[in-house]
Amino acid sequence: MKVAFFDTKSYDTPAFEKLGKEKNITFKFYETKLNEDTTALAKGCEAVCVFVNDTVNAAVIDRLSALGVKTLALRCAGYNNVDIQYAKDKLRVVSVPAYSPYAVAEHAMALLLTSIRRVHKAYIRTRDHNFSLNGLTGFDLHGKTVGVVGTGKIGCIFINICRGFGMNVIAYDKFPAKDSGIEYVELDELFSRSDIISFHCPLTDETYHMIDENSVDKLKKGVVIINTSRGALIDAEALLEGIKARKIGAACLDVYEEEADVFFQDFSGHIIADDTLARLISMPNVIVTSHQAFLTEEALANIAETTVNNILACHNGEDCPNELHI
């Protein structure tokens, strides 16, 4: 069986090549993203494997189906880049709902600690033999209120980490976790009470731009915003204005709404065309990492194993617990 593997990075190939040899699957690795112009690369393949910034709209689905592709395998949890409804009866769509929730939750906390304790600034200073502490004053997490939006596996693990720091936890979720001991509140109350807000929910029509111009006004002054989920949960322009107005005290972002043309690439010798992203990065109280929260050895191994098992289940005509339906 042949599988076209799009948006390939160097860290993707070892685990997939190893499993491919074991399971008699030939992966054709392409650095290019899947879109309407690159679907022909899937010719002769039974399945395609895609990531968060590949485009799988109706036109792409039609072209893949015409090429004989039967399975679309997402090697990630989110699927907002796929027209799931249109894919019905054309392609089987499978995902990796849980690869390593610890990886993402731990990265969220790493961003928070780096930001509030100015670790990134101290690192740069001491590299230049500057051991001054001026401007590095942070604040304790103990006793602070953290608002967690989304209490799935990642959100709940992040909550446990926060409890370990002695933080007060409140949460918002359309579907509260039963018998969790979590204090659920309405979103407006979470915005007004939280010293720190961390997003761990999927991107849907309802969650699009949860942070926008109106919600910024409801935030507690000085709040720290963390987003390791999906970029479009936050209106980047509204976030920027909230920071400039001193309403938002800091932002820790592993995702960005318009990341597709920037993240996972080296632009160190170029000028970034995205003015909003450039301004965010220039802010002293903003930390941006390029969608790396998932990137641990354990997560990569789990992603490869689950993706291969998903593809094999579809190939064998079996039910797949990770198949997406609308």
C-alpha positions as a printed Julia matrix, in Angstrom:
326×3 Matrix{Float64}:
   0.0    0.0    0.0
   1.24   3.49  -0.9
   0.52   6.61   1.16
   1.24  10.2    0.07
   2.62  12.08   3.06
   2.3   15.88   2.79
   3.99  18.74   4.66
   6.83  16.44   5.74
   9.38  17.61   8.29
  12.63  15.89   9.25
  11.19  14.78  12.59
   8.24  13.04  10.9
  10.07  10.49   8.8
  11.93   8.17  11.25
   8.88   6.82  13.09
   6.73   6.54   9.94
   9.48   4.86   7.9
  10.06   2.33  10.68
   6.38   1.46  10.99
   5.96   1.48   7.22
   8.57  -1.25   6.83
   6.95  -3.29   9.59
   3.41  -2.95   8.17
   4.29  -3.13   4.46
   3.3    0.49   3.77
   5.3    2.7    1.41
   5.2    6.35   2.43
   5.91   8.88  -0.3
   7.16  11.91   1.6
   6.54  15.38   0.16
   7.67  18.66   1.73
   4.9   20.54  -0.06
   1.5   21.03   1.57
  -1.63  19.41   0.18
  -3.82  21.84  -1.74
  -5.62  22.06  -5.07
  -2.31  22.38  -6.94
  -0.56  19.39  -5.35
  -3.23  16.68  -5.32
  -1.64  14.99  -8.37
   1.21  13.87  -6.11
  -1.22  11.39  -4.57
  -1.66   9.49  -7.85
  -1.29   5.77  -7.27
  -1.77   6.11  -3.52
  -4.59   4.57  -1.52
  -4.29   7.12   1.3
  -2.93  10.57   2.02
  -1.51  11.74   5.33
  -1.85  15.43   6.2
  -1.12  17.89   9.0
  -2.7   21.04  10.43
  -1.9   23.46   7.6
  -2.79  21.26   4.64
  -5.92  22.32   2.75
  -8.6   19.67   2.33
 -11.58  21.5    0.88
 -14.26  20.23  -1.49
 -12.1   20.68  -4.59
  -9.19  18.77  -3.04
 -11.51  15.99  -1.86
 -12.98  15.61  -5.36
  -9.53  15.42  -6.93
  -8.25  12.9   -4.39
 -11.33  10.74  -4.87
 -10.9   10.85  -8.65
  -7.31   9.65  -8.2
  -8.55   6.63  -6.27
  -7.58   7.8   -2.8
  -9.78   6.12  -0.22
  -8.47   7.43   3.11
  -7.49  10.83   4.46
  -5.34  10.35   7.57
  -4.78  13.38   9.78
  -1.69  13.04  11.95
  -3.11  15.53  14.45
  -6.17  16.01  16.63
  -7.69  19.1   15.02
  -9.57  18.85  11.74
 -10.8   22.39  11.08
  -8.82  22.38   7.8
 -10.92  19.51   6.43
 -14.43  19.71   4.96
 -15.63  16.66   6.89
 -19.22  16.93   5.7
 -18.23  17.05   2.03
 -15.87  14.1    2.49
 -18.76  11.84   3.52
 -19.17   8.93   1.08
 -16.02  10.09  -0.77
 -13.16   9.55   1.69
 -12.8    7.98   5.09
 -11.29  10.63   7.37
  -9.34   9.56  10.45
  -7.38  11.52  13.03
  -5.14  11.17  16.08
  -7.33  12.44  18.93
  -4.79  11.79  21.69
  -1.08  11.48  20.94
   0.44  12.97  24.09
  -1.81  15.38  25.96
   1.01  15.78  28.48
   3.24  17.29  25.79
   0.82  20.12  25.02
  -0.19  20.79  28.63
   3.43  20.85  29.77
   4.37  23.24  26.95
   1.56  25.57  27.99
   2.99  25.67  31.51
   6.52  26.1   30.15
   5.38  29.16  28.19
   3.64  30.58  31.25
   6.64  30.14  33.54
   9.02  31.51  30.92
   6.85  34.58  30.52
   6.1   35.5   34.12
   9.61  34.72  35.43
  11.31  36.4   32.44
  13.45  33.31  31.8
  13.9   34.15  28.11
  15.14  37.64  28.94
  17.5   36.36  31.65
  18.94  33.79  29.24
  19.75  36.45  26.65
  21.27  38.75  29.29
  23.58  36.21  30.85
  24.78  35.11  27.41
  26.06  38.69  27.1
  27.55  38.54  30.63
  24.84  40.89  31.89
  23.81  39.71  35.36
  21.54  42.62  36.27
  18.1   41.76  37.66
  16.48  45.04  36.66
  13.2   44.47  34.86
  13.05  40.74  35.64
  10.53  40.87  38.48
   7.79  38.27  38.04
   4.93  37.03  40.19
   3.98  33.86  42.08
   1.59  31.4   40.49
   0.53  30.16  43.93
  -2.87  31.58  44.82
  -3.58  32.96  41.34
  -6.77  32.09  39.49
  -6.37  30.3   36.18
  -9.28  30.0   33.77
  -9.13  26.95  31.52
 -11.24  26.99  28.37
 -11.79  23.38  27.3
 -11.53  20.47  29.71
 -10.75  17.53  27.47
  -7.65  15.43  28.1
  -5.18  18.28  27.56
  -7.22  20.78  29.54
  -7.6   18.42  32.49
  -3.88  17.63  32.55
  -3.11  21.34  32.49
  -5.53  21.82  35.39
  -3.68  19.15  37.4
  -0.38  20.9   36.72
  -1.86  24.22  37.88
  -3.22  22.61  41.05
   0.3   21.38  41.74
   1.39  25.02  41.8
  -1.35  25.87  44.3
  -3.45  27.8   41.81
  -7.22  28.29  41.97
  -8.85  26.73  38.91
 -12.06  27.7   37.15
 -13.13  26.39  33.76
 -15.53  26.76  30.88
 -16.67  23.93  28.64
 -19.86  23.4   26.69
 -19.73  19.79  27.88
 -18.43  19.8   31.49
 -16.5   16.77  32.68
 -18.63  14.81  35.12
 -17.42  14.17  38.67
 -14.2   16.08  37.95
 -14.27  18.43  40.9
 -13.71  21.31  38.48
 -15.5   24.6   39.16
 -17.3   25.46  35.92
 -18.39  29.03  35.23
 -19.8   30.95  32.3
 -17.28  32.39  29.87
 -17.83  36.02  30.89
 -17.19  35.15  34.53
 -14.05  33.25  33.58
 -12.82  36.3   31.67
 -13.47  38.69  34.57
 -12.01  36.48  37.35
  -8.94  34.9   35.77
  -5.37  36.1   36.28
  -4.34  33.61  33.6
  -6.45  32.13  30.79
  -5.36  29.02  28.86
  -7.17  27.72  25.78
  -7.48  23.96  25.23
 -10.62  23.7   23.08
 -11.09  22.79  19.4
 -11.76  25.42  16.75
 -15.43  25.49  15.74
 -17.87  28.14  14.58
 -18.75  28.7   18.24
 -15.17  29.05  19.47
 -13.89  31.2   16.58
 -12.42  34.45  17.95
 -13.39  33.77  21.57
 -10.97  36.58  22.3
 -12.09  39.54  20.22
 -12.61  43.26  20.7
 -15.68  42.73  22.87
 -14.23  40.02  25.1
 -11.01  41.96  25.69
 -13.1   44.54  27.53
 -14.32  41.8   29.91
 -10.85  40.58  30.84
  -9.22  41.21  34.19
  -6.54  43.87  33.84
  -3.09  42.33  33.46
  -4.34  38.86  32.48
  -1.9   36.42  30.85
  -3.3   34.67  27.75
  -2.02  31.22  26.73
  -3.02  29.5   23.49
  -1.64  26.09  22.54
  -4.79  24.96  20.73
  -5.78  26.72  17.49
  -4.79  30.21  16.39
  -8.23  31.38  15.3
  -9.57  31.09  18.84
  -8.0   34.53  19.24
  -8.43  37.58  17.02
  -4.77  38.58  16.71
  -5.57  42.24  16.05
  -7.79  42.41  19.14
  -5.06  40.71  21.17
  -2.52  43.24  19.94
  -4.77  46.17  20.81
  -5.44  44.67  24.25
  -1.71  44.44  24.89
  -1.1   48.0   23.7
  -3.92  49.23  25.96
  -2.22  47.47  28.94
  -5.37  45.39  29.48
  -3.6   42.15  28.59
  -0.44  41.73  30.63
   1.21  39.03  28.51
   0.51  36.51  25.76
   2.02  33.04  25.28
   1.2   31.71  21.82
   2.12  28.4   20.24
  -0.44  28.94  17.48
  -1.45  31.88  15.32
  -4.48  32.43  13.1
  -2.47  33.01   9.91
   0.35  30.6   10.73
   0.05  28.44   7.62
   2.43  30.54   5.5
   4.94  31.19   8.3
   5.22  28.43  10.89
   7.49  25.41  10.32
   9.73  27.47   7.99
  12.97  29.43   8.39
  12.51  33.12   7.63
  15.53  34.27   9.62
  17.06  35.93   6.55
  13.83  37.5    5.36
  11.24  40.1    6.3
   7.98  38.65   7.59
   5.11  39.93   5.47
   2.54  39.44   8.24
   2.56  42.81  10.03
   0.36  41.62  12.9
   2.63  38.69  13.7
   5.71  40.89  13.39
   4.23  43.39  15.85
   3.24  40.65  18.3
   6.74  39.16  18.25
   8.23  42.62  18.84
   6.26  43.05  22.07
   8.37  42.44  25.19
   5.52  40.61  26.92
   4.7   38.22  24.08
   6.24  34.77  23.57
   5.6   32.95  20.3
   6.62  29.37  19.56
   5.86  27.87  16.17
   3.26  25.18  16.92
   5.77  23.0   18.77
   3.69  22.05  21.82
   3.15  18.53  20.44
   6.82  18.0   19.63
   8.13  15.35  22.01
   9.63  11.96  21.24
   6.69  10.24  22.93
   4.13  12.23  20.96
   5.82  11.61  17.61
   5.91   7.88  18.27
   2.24   7.84  19.31
   1.21   9.92  16.3
   2.93   7.53  13.89
   1.54   4.41  15.53
  -2.04   5.68  15.68
  -1.94   7.06  12.13
  -0.63   3.79  10.7
  -3.23   1.77  12.61
  -5.95   4.13  11.33
  -4.79   3.66   7.73
  -4.62  -0.12   8.08
  -8.13  -0.3    9.59
  -9.51   1.63   6.63
  -7.5   -0.47   4.15
  -8.9   -3.67   5.66
 -12.46  -2.35   5.65
 -12.65  -2.4    9.43
 -14.29   0.04  11.83
 -11.86   2.68  13.08
 -12.45   4.3   16.48
 -10.7    7.45  15.27
 -12.85   7.99  12.19
 -14.45  11.41  11.96
 -18.15  11.75  11.2
 -20.46  14.74  10.88
